[in-house]
Amino acid sequence: MDEIKLTQFTQVLSRLKYAIEDTSTCSYRTDATIKRFEMTFEFSWKVLLQILNDIEKIETVSPRNAIKEANKNGLIADQNLWLKMIDDRNLSVHLYSEGKAQEIIERIPDYVFGFEMLISQITSKYEDLSKD
């Protein structure tokens, strides 16, 4: 497992948490929060992909399949939350509606909890990954 990806995932998650703590309502902050969510999600599923492929020897190539396999392997507890994350991530890439952006932003604190739980599961299940 590449320690760099897990470290980068943790760093982008920290930046996402900072963005959602800002209570300003300007469009720039909204856009920044959405972009940070997209980045955090990308790192999360790539870390999952790497664990599933390299450690668990489970071949998967798509985020949806990685989420399902991660759920089966005890890396994530709330598969529905993660599947909603995929939907929101896909929607956010083509987002042109301020209203839809606000809906996604309202769900991001739940997603942050999911990301934090994933990091916790990875570091406890694969203790040697965090010792490098």
Secondary structure, 3 states (H helix, E strand, C coil): CCHHHHHHHHHHHHHHHHHHHCCCCCHHHHHHHHHHHHHHHHHHHHHHHHHHHHHCCCCCCCHHHHHHHHHHCCCCCCHHHHHHHHHHHHHHHCCCCHHHHHHHHHHHHHHHHHHHHHHHHHHHHCHHHHCC
